[in-house]
């Protein structure tokens, strides 16, 4: 039965070539790839942060903002069972927790918005509008 033989799964996907190289290169060190992929785009007056969190429910994701640091945490618990009448043939459980933090200095913290759809968390991070120095006119008497 193939499920009883330990093996190393290899993904020979062209798009994962860099990630596989990094995993192989740093295999013996403590360096790890980020918990989940994140893209940050400058849209002019704000930043758009897109975090890929496939398989998570909206309730599994929490966003915390403290001292100018935005922390995205996602906790996932999954269990799958296949049973035969005589006993277990296969029984699997997974629990995963992912967390990343971002410095959000220069962001208007009260105006951050978030949406989660199709496994992608989208955060709109509005930039703080620069304050222009106030000009005062002084009248001569």
C-alpha positions as CSV (number, residue, x, y, z in Angstrom):
1,X,0.0,0.0,0.0
2,X,1.5,3.3,-1.1
3,X,0.3,5.2,2.0
4,X,2.7,3.1,4.2
5,X,5.9,4.0,2.3
6,X,7.6,7.2,3.4
7,X,8.5,9.4,0.5
8,X,9.6,13.0,-0.2
9,X,7.1,14.8,-2.3
10,X,8.7,16.8,-5.1
11,X,6.9,19.6,-6.8
12,X,8.5,20.2,-10.2
13,X,6.4,23.3,-11.0
14,X,8.2,25.9,-13.0
15,X,6.6,28.7,-10.9
16,X,8.0,27.2,-7.7
17,X,11.6,27.0,-9.0
18,X,12.9,29.9,-6.9
19,X,11.1,28.7,-3.7
20,X,12.4,25.2,-4.2
21,X,16.0,26.5,-4.7
22,X,15.7,28.6,-1.6
23,X,14.4,25.6,0.4
24,X,17.2,23.4,-0.9
25,X,19.9,26.0,-0.4
26,X,18.9,26.8,3.2
27,X,17.7,23.3,4.2
28,X,20.3,22.9,7.0
29,X,19.8,26.4,8.4
30,X,17.0,28.0,10.4
31,X,16.0,30.3,7.6
32,X,12.4,29.8,6.4
33,X,10.3,31.2,3.6
34,X,7.5,33.5,4.7
35,X,4.4,31.8,6.2
36,X,2.2,33.1,3.3
37,X,2.8,35.1,0.2
38,X,2.1,38.8,0.3
39,X,2.1,41.5,-2.4
40,X,2.1,45.2,-1.5
41,X,1.3,47.7,-4.2
42,X,1.5,51.5,-4.1
43,X,-1.7,52.9,-5.5
44,X,-0.9,56.6,-5.0
45,X,-2.8,57.7,-2.0
46,X,-2.7,54.3,-0.3
47,X,-1.1,50.9,-0.3
48,X,-2.8,47.7,-1.3
49,X,-1.7,44.6,0.7
50,X,-2.8,41.2,-0.8
51,X,-2.1,38.2,1.3
52,X,-2.7,34.7,-0.1
53,X,-4.5,32.6,2.5
54,X,-6.1,29.7,0.6
55,X,-8.2,27.3,2.6
56,X,-8.8,29.6,5.5
57,X,-12.2,30.9,6.6
58,X,-12.7,34.6,7.4
59,X,-13.1,33.6,11.1
60,X,-9.7,31.9,11.1
61,X,-7.9,35.2,10.3
62,X,-7.2,38.0,12.8
63,X,-5.6,41.4,12.2
64,X,-4.0,43.2,15.1
65,X,-2.6,46.7,15.1
66,X,-0.3,47.8,17.9
67,X,2.5,50.4,18.1
68,X,2.6,50.9,14.4
69,X,2.9,47.1,13.7
70,X,0.2,45.3,11.7
71,X,0.1,41.6,12.5
72,X,-1.8,39.1,10.3
73,X,-2.5,35.8,12.0
74,X,-4.2,32.8,10.5
75,X,-5.0,29.6,12.4
76,X,-6.2,26.6,10.4
77,X,-7.4,23.3,11.8
78,X,-8.4,20.5,9.5
79,X,-9.2,16.8,9.9
80,X,-9.9,14.2,7.3
81,X,-10.8,10.6,8.0
82,X,-11.1,7.5,5.9
83,X,-12.3,4.5,7.8
84,X,-12.9,0.8,7.0
85,X,-15.2,-1.3,9.1
86,X,-12.3,-3.4,10.5
87,X,-10.2,-0.4,11.7
88,X,-8.6,2.8,10.6
89,X,-7.0,2.7,7.2
90,X,-6.1,6.4,7.2
91,X,-6.7,9.2,9.7
92,X,-5.1,12.6,9.3
93,X,-5.2,15.9,11.2
94,X,-3.5,19.2,10.5
95,X,-3.1,22.3,12.6
96,X,-1.3,25.3,11.2
97,X,-0.7,28.7,12.4
98,X,0.8,31.5,10.3
99,X,1.8,34.9,11.3
100,X,3.4,37.9,9.6
101,X,4.0,41.4,10.9
102,X,4.3,44.7,8.9
103,X,5.5,48.1,9.9
104,X,2.7,50.5,9.1
105,X,4.3,53.9,10.1
106,X,3.0,56.6,7.7
107,X,-0.4,54.8,7.5
108,X,-3.6,56.3,8.7
109,X,-4.4,53.5,11.1
110,X,-8.1,54.4,11.7
111,X,-8.9,54.2,8.0
112,X,-7.5,50.7,7.2
113,X,-10.1,48.5,5.5
114,X,-10.0,44.7,5.0
115,X,-11.8,42.2,2.7
116,X,-11.4,38.5,2.3
117,X,-12.5,36.7,-0.9
118,X,-11.4,33.6,-2.7
119,X,-8.5,32.9,-0.4
120,X,-7.0,36.4,-0.8
121,X,-7.0,38.9,2.1
122,X,-6.9,42.5,0.7
123,X,-6.0,45.4,3.0
124,X,-6.2,49.0,1.9
125,X,-3.7,51.0,3.9
126,X,-4.3,54.8,3.3
127,X,-1.2,56.9,3.5
128,X,-1.1,59.8,6.1
129,X,-1.7,63.0,4.2
130,X,1.3,65.3,4.6
131,X,0.4,68.4,6.5
132,X,1.3,71.6,4.9
133,X,2.8,74.3,7.1
134,X,0.2,76.9,8.0
135,X,0.9,80.3,6.5
136,X,0.0,83.3,8.6
137,X,-0.1,86.8,7.3
138,X,1.3,89.4,9.5
139,X,-0.1,92.9,9.1
140,X,2.1,95.9,9.5
141,X,0.7,98.7,11.7
